[in-house]
Amino acid sequence: MDNDLKEKLIGSEKEELGEFKGSISEESKKIWRIALPGIISRVASFGTVVVTQSFIGHISAVDLAGYALVQTLSVRFVNGILLGMSSATETLCGQAFGAKQYHMMGIFLQRSWLVDLITLTILLPVFILATPIFKLLGEEEAIAKSAGYISLWFIPFVYSLFFSLTIQMYLQAQQKNLIIAWLSTLQFVMHIPLSWLFVYKLNWGVSGAMGALCISSWSLVVGEFVYIFGGWCPETWKGFTTAALKDVFPVVKLSISSGVMVCLELWYSAILVLLAGYMQNAKVYISAFSICLNITAWELMISFGMMGAACVRVANELGRGDAKAVKFSIKVLTSTSVLIGLFFWILCLVFGNKIGYLFTNDEEVASSVTDLSILLAFSVLLNSIFPIFSGVAIGAGLQTTVAIINVVCFYIIGIPIGALLGYLTHLQVKGIWIGMLCGVLAETFALSFMTRRTNWDKQVLKSSSRLQKWYLKSSDEIAPKSELA
């Protein structure tokens, strides 16, 4: 009997283990179905920005510093607002898809276009007045003038951004973002020879590099429009409608809280680049620091792909009303992202002394990048973790709470420590980066604690209440009633 009981217990344990492995495998398939196209599209799209930096870096060190200022400060400032405002679309579309309110997704997309278009137009002076702004901030005159010229080229680029961001979130929520991956890959493949043609063959210099960036970014948007308007989203896109003008203010409120949350994350590193600009030999420090930050940002595109998967999985399961599935998905997402982070951490440690030469011929700048490679490796590792918790917050609509955590961790802990270590010790730019890591580490622990303490059953009820409040009947639901009348 004892042997029979043992065999039954062993058999039961094996069965439970098999079911657990099967659950992980099934959840991983759902995650990667969303995350992989998102990762490919984000890496490819941001890759065009990095490639442009590389071409400009081989034109002149001053233009590289000017590009670094605009791309790291101005574009990140505006992109942070647009990405944050657009993340409300991610929350609403994800929950609507989970609740099978498919026609509402197209309405939410149109509302986001309206809100983002007005927001971006208000922010245009950031690019138009770039030179006086950077001079006012104390940057060198030559760098400020170069930045002012480059910033004008970024205007058509940022207008393409708000379309591509919102459409990606809309398609991702309904698990149709594979088309974005193909279009983004095509964009990246086209961008490299186009940049080479404009910069080296036609000798258009900085103008050629920026012109290639604008053309490739808008090619992505045109492809997205063709896909949506061409009938490949029949359930979620019912055409343009005046219904998009209804309930705009509640969407604006959620968009603002989303915008603040994401902006505080993206502006954090931008402020640290600004601090580097006040040090001696600013041209070298700005260039080296921005190269490292662009490498972390490029890796962060992978984390953002996982963040998008976290948002969609959490939003979908909340829309369906399954709190248990939400918690299981978070565990699988976190474990997967940590493994990815460890892989890139090892790569940065092994190849850290060669990275700088991909972006510049300047020995001093490349040497500074090598000097920062260990800090770069740990940044890459931490950047693979906290975006998952941010994605969970977006999926649940908890952006306001995360915004408060961001203020404390990044602006009360990270920046003051970085400024103290950077200016009051011999560490200089290393000190600034150590401060940045302290803020990110605090953020990771705080978001992990928040996620663990969240009552997901309560979040299911909140999600249901929000969707019912903003629900509008589709034409298919209205038609039968009119026929009866």
RADA-V444815 format. One record per run of one state. SS is the DSSP state (H for helix, E for strand, - for the rest). FROM is the first residue (numbers start at 1). TO is the last residue. If there is no record, write none. Layout:
ss->SS from->FROM to->TO
ss->SS from->FROM to->TO
This chain:
ss->- from->1 to->1
ss->H from->2 to->57
ss->- from->58 to->60
ss->H from->61 to->98
ss->- from->99 to->102
ss->H from->103 to->123
ss->- from->124 to->124
ss->H from->125 to->128
ss->- from->129 to->129
ss->H from->130 to->136
ss->- from->137 to->140
ss->H from->141 to->173
ss->- from->174 to->177
ss->H from->178 to->201
ss->- from->202 to->204
ss->H from->205 to->232
ss->- from->233 to->241
ss->H from->242 to->245
ss->- from->246 to->247
ss->H from->248 to->276
ss->- from->277 to->281
ss->H from->282 to->320
ss->- from->321 to->322
ss->H from->323 to->351
ss->- from->352 to->354
ss->H from->355 to->358
ss->- from->359 to->362
ss->H from->363 to->371
ss->- from->372 to->372
ss->H from->373 to->382
ss->- from->383 to->385
ss->H from->386 to->396
ss->- from->397 to->398
ss->H from->399 to->424
ss->- from->425 to->428
ss->H from->429 to->453
ss->- from->454 to->455
ss->H from->456 to->469
ss->- from->470 to->474
ss->H from->475 to->484
ss->- from->485 to->485
